[in-house]
Amino acid sequence: MKGQNSKGGDKLNGCLEIMDMVFHAFHGLHPEERLIGGKFSVSCWLHYPVSPDADLKTIEQTIDYQDVFNIVATIVNNPVDLIEELTKAIYDKLLTNFPSLSYLKVRVVKHDPPIKGLTLTAFELSGKL
């Protein structure tokens, strides 16, 4: 994101990357997935404007990754059939809670899906806002 601030400097774009938040959850189409659950991991890339004058010494000038984790955990703990639906729910909630985002990417990985020969599947949503 390029432009001029009041002092003539370039605007900055920060990116908070929260990688591999791991959960045991109960998503899937098959009854055994809802019964015994499985391993899921979620990664998020949150881009937001940062003032060139910001000292970034307080949490108010950034995005608190504990808040991001809490949002993701709340959504992951509500079972759905498809990882696409799960990813979209996380994406939408992060957009709602962090309206200053300029770009967002959310990736959900399902480890050991119940298909012989697959070790993981993933779905990702991203968009410039």
C-alpha positions in Angstrom: 0.0 0.0 0.0 1.8 3.1 -1.2 1.0 6.7 -0.7 2.1 9.8 1.1 1.6 10.7 4.7 1.5 14.3 6.0 5.3 14.3 6.5 5.9 13.1 2.9 6.9 9.5 3.8 5.5 6.3 2.4 2.6 4.7 4.2 3.5 1.3 5.7 1.6 -2.0 5.6 2.2 -4.3 8.5 1.5 -8.0 8.3 0.8 -10.2 11.3 1.3 -13.8 10.5 -0.1 -16.3 13.0 1.0 -19.7 11.9 -0.3 -23.2 12.7 -2.7 -22.7 15.5 -3.5 -26.4 16.3 -6.8 -27.7 17.4 -8.5 -31.1 18.0 -12.0 -30.5 16.5 -15.0 -32.4 15.2 -15.5 -31.3 11.6 -16.4 -33.5 8.7 -19.1 -35.3 6.8 -18.5 -38.7 8.3 -20.1 -39.8 11.6 -16.7 -41.0 12.9 -15.2 -37.5 12.3 -17.9 -36.0 14.5 -17.4 -38.7 17.1 -13.6 -38.9 17.5 -12.5 -35.7 15.8 -9.2 -34.9 14.3 -6.3 -32.5 14.1 -6.8 -29.1 12.4 -4.4 -26.2 12.0 -5.2 -22.6 11.1 -2.9 -19.9 9.8 -3.8 -16.3 9.3 -2.1 -13.4 7.5 -3.5 -10.0 8.6 -2.3 -6.9 6.7 -3.1 -3.5 8.1 -1.9 0.1 7.7 0.8 1.3 10.0 1.7 4.9 10.4 5.4 5.7 9.6 5.4 7.7 12.8 4.2 4.8 15.0 6.6 3.4 17.6 4.7 0.1 17.8 5.3 -0.1 21.5 1.8 -0.6 22.6 -0.8 -3.3 21.7 -3.2 -0.5 20.7 -1.0 0.2 17.6 -1.1 -3.4 16.4 -3.4 -6.4 16.2 -3.3 -8.5 19.4 -2.6 -12.1 18.3 -4.3 -13.4 21.5 -7.5 -11.8 20.2 -7.0 -13.5 16.8 -6.4 -16.8 18.5 -9.5 -16.5 20.6 -11.7 -15.7 17.6 -10.3 -18.7 15.7 -10.6 -21.1 18.6 -14.2 -20.1 19.2 -15.1 -20.8 15.6 -13.1 -24.0 15.3 -14.9 -25.4 18.4 -18.2 -25.3 16.5 -18.4 -28.3 14.2 -19.2 -27.9 10.5 -19.2 -30.3 7.6 -16.6 -28.8 5.4 -13.2 -27.0 5.9 -14.4 -24.5 3.3 -17.2 -23.5 5.5 -14.9 -23.3 8.5 -12.4 -21.2 6.6 -15.1 -18.8 5.5 -16.5 -18.4 9.0 -13.0 -17.5 10.4 -12.4 -15.1 7.5 -15.7 -13.3 8.0 -15.3 -13.0 11.7 -11.7 -11.6 11.4 -13.0 -9.0 8.9 -15.8 -8.0 11.3 -13.5 -7.7 14.3 -10.6 -6.0 12.5 -12.1 -3.5 10.1 -8.8 -1.8 9.4 -7.4 -4.8 7.5 -6.2 -4.1 4.0 -5.6 -7.8 3.1 -6.5 -11.1 4.8 -5.6 -14.7 4.2 -6.9 -17.6 6.2 -5.8 -21.2 5.7 -7.3 -24.3 7.3 -5.5 -27.6 7.2 -7.3 -30.9 8.0 -4.7 -33.5 9.0 -5.3 -37.2 8.3 -8.6 -36.9 6.5 -10.6 -40.2 6.2 -9.4 -41.0 2.7 -6.8 -43.6 2.1 -3.6 -42.1 0.8 -4.2 -38.5 1.9 -2.2 -37.0 4.8 -3.8 -33.6 4.7 -6.1 -31.3 2.9 -6.3 -27.5 3.0 -8.5 -24.7 2.0 -7.5 -21.0 1.8 -9.4 -17.8 1.3 -7.7 -14.5 0.7 -8.6 -11.0 -0.4 -7.5 -7.4 -0.7 -10.0 -5.3 1.1 
